[in-house]
Amino acid sequence: MTLWDARDRQSSHSGKLDNKLNVVAFNNGEYTCTPEDKVWLCSSYSGEFELNLNKGEPIDLSQLAGYYSAQIDDDILNLVILDDGKLEITSNHCKDKALINLILEEQAAFFKIKSNSCSFGKTEGLIRAVVENDNFKS
């Protein structure tokens, strides 16, 4: 969320999603927004407003499908995402499964790890694919 005040000063805030309540909170809850038809209705300490969306094409889970790997400390994690949103994480010492669901009018992909045997700090969050063309990495 990017806001401008009367003096044209800009402030930007990252949102935190509460998937159960279908609410996005910004700036430690100072602003809360919920989707309503094609707009987001937001409220703050100073009143209510509509949030204009910069809406792109809906996400297709198959866009995320593939085989990925990451190194965290000395451990290599392998990540497999299937077309239907099933996700599996494996390493030498653990195996976890998760499910990816499309939320917020198919503009975001939300994952939730089921067992957390890999002891991740967070077991749910947003996921997106970013391709670095120069390095052929995702």
GULUM-902600 format. One record per residue: x, y, z of N, C-alpha, C in turn. Coordinates in pm, whole numbers, plus 32768, in hexadecimal, padded with zeros to 4 digits. Each point is the difference from the previous one (the first is absolute). Layout:
BEGIN
XYZXYZXYZ/...
//
This chain:
BEGIN
80557F8C80007FAB80748000805A807A8000/7FE5805C7FA6804B807D7FFB7F9F80738017/80238056805F7FAC80728025804C80827FEB/7FB680697FDB803980867FF77FAF805A805B/80448055804A7FB9805C80587FEA80857FB9/7FC98063804A7FDF80827FC5807C804A7FCE/80747FE08036807D803F7FD380487FAD7F97/7FBA7F9D7FCB80337FA97F9680777FAB802E/80037FE1808180647FA280357FCA7F737FEF/80557FA77FD57FD77F777FE1802E7FA2806F/7FA77FA2802480267F94805A7FC87F7E7FC8/80527F9780027FD87F7E7FCC80047F9A806F/7F9E7FA680007FF37F9B80687FE57F787FC0/80467F9A80317FE47F777FD67F8C7FCA8051/7FAD7FAF7FC17F8B7FCA8043801A7F7A8041/7FB47FE4806880027F7D80417F757FC57FF1/7FFA7F8A7FC57F827FC07FDF7FCE7FAA8072/7F81801180237FBA7FA380587FA17FB37FA7/802D7F8A7FD37FB57FB37F9D7F797FD18036/7FF77FE580827F827FD1803A7F96806D7FFE/8028807B801C7FA1806F80017FF680477F79/80597FDB7FA0800580407F7D80178097800D/8062802280548022808B801C809680127FEE/802780727FC7808D80247FF78014807A805A/80637FF8805A801F806E805B8085803F7FD8/800680838007807980497FDE802B80558078/8083801780088039805680687FD27FD7808C/80187F8180207FDD7FC780847F6C80118022/7FAA7FF17F9D7F70800580187FC3808A7FFC/804F80677FE57FC780877FF67F9C80087F8D/801A7FB47F967FA57FF87F8E7FD77F6F7FEC/7F807FE67FEF7FD07F797FE17FA780077F85/800F7F9D7FA87FB67FFF7F827FC27F777FE8/7F8680017FCD7FBB7F837FDB7FCA800F7F72/80057F937FB17FCC80087F777F6880038001/7FC980547FAC7F6F800C7FF17FE580197F6C/7FC57F9E7FBE7FED80057F6F808680197FBC/800F806C7FB9807B801B7FB4805B80668044/7FE08029807A80548062804780247FC9808B/805E8041803D80247FE1808B7FCF80728057/7FB07FDE80637FD08064805F805F7FFF8077/8033807680208065800B80687FD28062806B/80367FEB80767FE3805D806D8082801C804C/80028074803C8073802980517FCB80518075/805A802F80527FD8805180747FBC80827FD3/8020802D7F877FC9807F7FD27F8A7FF37FA1/7FD27F867FE37F8B7FF17FAB80097F8A7FA3/7FA37FFC7FA07FFA7F937FA1802480327F75/80347FA57FAE802580227F7780037F807FAD/800580117F7A800D7F8F7FA5808F7FF87FD1/80327F867FF580877FE97FCF7FF77FD77F6F/803F804C7FA980037FDF7F7180657F927FEA/7FD67F9A7FB780577F8E7FE6804E80137F80/807F7FDB8004804E7FEF7F877FF67F6C7FE0/7F977FDC7FBA7FDF7F737FEE80387FCB7F7D/80467F91800B80367FBF7F8B7FAB7F8A7FD7/80397FAE7FAC7FBC7F867FD67FF47FA18077/7F957FB380097FF47F9F806E80737F9C7FFA/802A7FD48075806B7F9C800A7FC57F787FDC/804D7FB47FB77FDF7F767FE180657FAC804D/7FCF7F9F804F805C7FAF8050806B7FBD7FAC/7FE17FE27F8380647FBF7FAC8079805B7FE6/7FEF808580138071805C7FF2806A7FE6806B/7FD67FCB8071805D7FE6806E803A7F747FFA/7FC37FA87FAF80297F747FFC80907FF27FD2/80477FA3804280897FE67FD980507FC78072/80807FEF7FE6805E7FCB8061806180708025/800F801A80808055806B8031805B7FC8806D/80708043801780557FDB80718039807E803E/801E7FF6808080398071804980607FCB8069/8067804C801B805E7FD980687FEC805C8077/7FE87FC380747FF3804A807E80697FC6805D/80638050802480757FD3804B80417F8E7FB2/800E7F8A803C803E7F8E7FBB7F9A7FA07FC5/7F82802280067F967FA67FD37FC8802E7F79/7FEB7FA17FA77FC2801E7F7F7F707FD08005/7FA5805C7FE67F717FE17FFE7FD37FF37F6F/7FB47F987FE47FC47FED7F7D7F6B801B800C/7FCD804D7FA47F75802A80037FBF7FD57F7C/7F937FB7800A7FB57FD77F897F73803B800C/7FD680487F9A7F7980387FFC7FBA7FC47F87/7F8D7FC280187FB27FC37F947F9880637FCC/7FCA7FE37F8A7F9C80587FC17F86801A8058/7FDD7F9F80557F8880108053801C80488084/807B803280148020804D8077803A7FAF8073/80127F7F7FEC80407FB080698096801E7FFE/8038800C8076808B8026800F80447F9C805D/80787FD67FDE804B7FA58056808D80368010/802F8003807D8085802F8021804C7F8A803B/80767FE27FCB80517F9480368090802F8011/80437FC38061808F8015801380387F7F8038/807D8003802A803D7F88803A7FC27FD88085/7FC3806080457FCD7FE180867F6A80158013/7FB8802A7F997F71801980177FB27FF97F7D/7F7C7FF780117FA580007F8E7F7F8043802E/7FD380627FB87F85804880207FA980097F84/7F7F800B80187FA080167F947FB3807F801E/7FD3803E7F967FB2807B800D7F9E80067F8D/7FA3805D800B7F9E80177F977FFF80947FE0/7FFC80207F7F7FF9808A7FD47F73801B7FCF/7FC2806A80337F7B802A7FD68008808D7FC7/7FAD801A7F9D7FF680877FCB7F9E804F8055/8025807A80237FAE805580557FF9808C7FC3/7FB08053803D7FF4808D7FDA7FE8800E7F6A/7F927FC37FD57FD780047F73806D7FCC7FA4/80417F96802A80687FBD7FB38076805B7FE1/8019806280578071805B7FEE80777FD98057/7FED7F9E8058806C7FD580587FF47F6A8019/80737FC2801A80047F71801F802E7FF18091/7FB17FB9804F80167FF1808F80237F6E801C/806D7FE7804A80257F7780217FF37FE88095/7FE87F8380247FFA7FD8808C80427F77800D/806C7FF9804F80487F8380167FB47FAF8066/7FEF7F7E7FE47FAE7FAB805680477FD1807F/80737FBE7FF2803D7FC080758072804F803F/804780507FB380728050802D806F7FAB803F/80197F8A7FC7806E7FAE80328088803C7FDE/8005805F7FA2807D80437FDD801C8076805E/7FA5801C805B8010806980668017808B7FC4/7FAC80247FA1800480877FCA7FC780608067/8031807B7FFE7FCC8064805C7F6F80227FE5/7FDC80067F807F76801E7FDA7FC97F8A7FB3/7F857FDF80197FC47F8E7FBB7F94802A7F9D/7FEE80827FEC7FA180307F9C802B80887FD0/7FD780217F87802380817FC97FE180077F6C/802A806C7FC27FEB80157F7280777FC97FB3/7FE67FCC7F8A806A7FCA7FAC7FF1803B7F75/8070801C7FC27FFE80317F77807E7FD27FB9/7FFA7FF97F7E80737FDA7FAF803E807E7FC6/8081800B800E804B806E7FC5806E7FC27FAD/800680237F8180637FC67FA7806E80677FE7/807A7FD7801B807480527FE180377FCE7F7D/7FDA80407F9280247FCE7F7B80967FF97FE7/804B805D803880907FFF7FE980427F85803C/7FC77FCB806D803C7F8F80467FB77F7E7FE9/7F9480027FB67FAB7F8B7FE97FD57FC08085/7FD98053805D7FD37FD180837F72802F8017/7FBA7FB580577F7B802A802B800080058096/
//
